[in-house]
Amino acid sequence: MEPLISLRDIEHRQGEFALAIDRLDLHRGRLYALAGPNGSGKSTLLRLLALLEAPQRGQAWMAGEAVGARTRQRLRRQVTLVQQSPYLFAGSVKANLEFGLRLRRVGRLERRQRVAAALAAVGLDGFERRLTGELSGGEAQRVALARALALQPQLLLLDEPTAGLDRERLQELEQWLSRLPEGGMTVVLSTHDPGQPRRLGAEIILVRGGKLTGPLPLAADASLDLEE
Amino acid sequence: MDSPFSLHAALALIVAGDPDVVQAVWTSLYTSGAAILLGSLAGIPVGVSLGLGRFAGRRLAVTLLNTLMAMPTVVVGLLIYGLLSRQGLFGPLGLLFTPLAMIIGQTVLAAPIVANYTLAAVAGADPRILPTAMTLGAGRLHGAWRLLLEVRFGLLAAVVAGFGRVIAEVGVAMMLGGNIRGTTRTMTTAIALETSKGEFAFGLALGLVLLAVALVVNLFLNLLQHR
């Protein structure tokens, strides 16, 4: 089956940091975990996958279409990245969730439904009129997640979505994350929690020193030393 | 000279709505208002492109902008005088000593200030704004627009600062307007010239109004900077 997104012969340098990827194929409806120590290149890889940056060398394909200067913005609408500490626009929660929907010219009625559904999915029913400046850190994180979900992207990228959560919230969010790909969405999340990929049932992509190993099926991860 | 009573006389002129006082206040407000409008139309895009752009010559452009901002008002007046005077490039248009000439000069004064403050607001904006807008589906142009909305208080501060500069300046208004009663006499030119003719109360009345305007502008600016 054709991969949702493919990277080939990528070289991307940012400051003193270089990412080199020979080949990476991500398929529809799967959950991938980018594992590796801090500063190994996980966030850079996420920005490349989000088509926010053009790699200095190499080529990306999205659903079989080559990503280039002309196609980048259109193809980017199939991907959404949620940053580790996300930025919410000043104003209401609803305005934040509607931002991307308006850009996609989604009608008013459907916008309202999608906003309500996305907020319900993250457990924030009825938060539409709340102002972003008044949200707690955890609520802001979830609003950012809802803002991405409302767009129904083919590829959802999450940078350290579970960082800083207490055990109870972590379990809750992990259960929720593991069910996300059921609707056909591809989810890639980064983590430096070595046990998380197994708990999520995710395929592992190991990022170390700007190089990738994987994706490795779940069974193989026992042999990997993620603690390093 | 009625010095012991001039404050009293000045207040009386303001309260009574002396036509000359009102005329000078009105001329100041509308020429500076028009100048800040035009200066913002020019300055905001320049500030945004310098704040977001990564192009060759950017540093030179920023240095140039800083120089323009520090340019004495009489030098701006002199240069535009050269262009508008009868032998000048735009001499045939007959603009010298008209309100339009003052508006042109004050626009030149205001634009670099607006551009500089805009540059500071944009460059100091949260670096996550643009990537957030773009990952939600915005193009670069739309992303830049979103960024402007997020720093709108900084932009407003840019406009207010520019207005503060042009309403309080004398050089351009004097050299390009000529302090003609009823048409180009502004608060500042009237203060400078009428006082020297002994009309101290008149000058003081306008000075009080100008101070009040400056106070309002700065209170506003202060409010915006604390948002």
Interface residues (C-beta under 8 A of the other chain):
Chain A: R47 A50 L52 Q73 R76 R77 V79 T80 L81 Q83 S85 P86 Y87 F89 A90 F99 G100 L103 R104 R147 A148 L151
Chain B: D126 R128 I129 P131 T132 A133 M134 T135 L136 G137 A138 G139 H142 R146 L149 E150
